[in-house]
Amino acid sequence: MTDADCEKITPVLLKSRTGEFDLESILFLKLRGIHDLGCIGECMNLEKLDLSGNNVTNLAPLASLRLLSVLCLSANRISNLEPLRNCEGLQNLNLAGNIISSIENLHCLQPLRKLENIRFKDNTYNYTNPVCRNAAYRNIVLEMFPNIKVLDGERVVGRGSELYQLCKDIDDTIKAGLYKNGQLVEHSDCKPWVEDNYWEIKRSNNAIIEEAYKQFNDVLHECRLLNNRATHVISQTERSMSLKKQPKQYAI
């Protein structure tokens, strides 16, 4: 890509993409050859921004976007994350495919208390960062960001994360080639993936709650009946009014 193909974010560019850009909450600028974020900081109402697949290096203009909750910066040339410290509303951040070199580069993200989903590598597109080569990378990141629920596309807390980890352990075991006479070696400490009845929907045994369920369903049924009656009355009224508006005809 030549310099002529590269772009700077200007009011003209933003307006061509979004109309009145300062009123928009979502902005997609993927694969535009952008290297200068220009006036993006003027889009104070932005909540979701996708700048993946560009040539961005300087994130300074993003510092004023306090409402930003979803930010995709994958496949750029970013090494300094310091401006993101001020994006206090960030919940989902994708930085896969950049040149973030060390754990120290991540410390500036720790004040972002709402951050729940963060990605530094994406195996689907073969995106990564030099920091991911650190043998203790995953454990360190999880310690740095205790509120994280998803790291690099993998759930780390919440229902389902335990099952995922079990599956991952099985895959790791298979990849390690722990076979004997063509059979996978069994370990005495192996446990079932999930407990019995794990997937069953558990309903409360509390009689008060059960009665509340019943009453709610009864009220819902009554509402449906009233709606049907109202629809019928409205239909009859409209038909009657339509007949009155028709001109009278006389036979001679």
Disulfide bonds with the S-S distance in Angstrom:
none
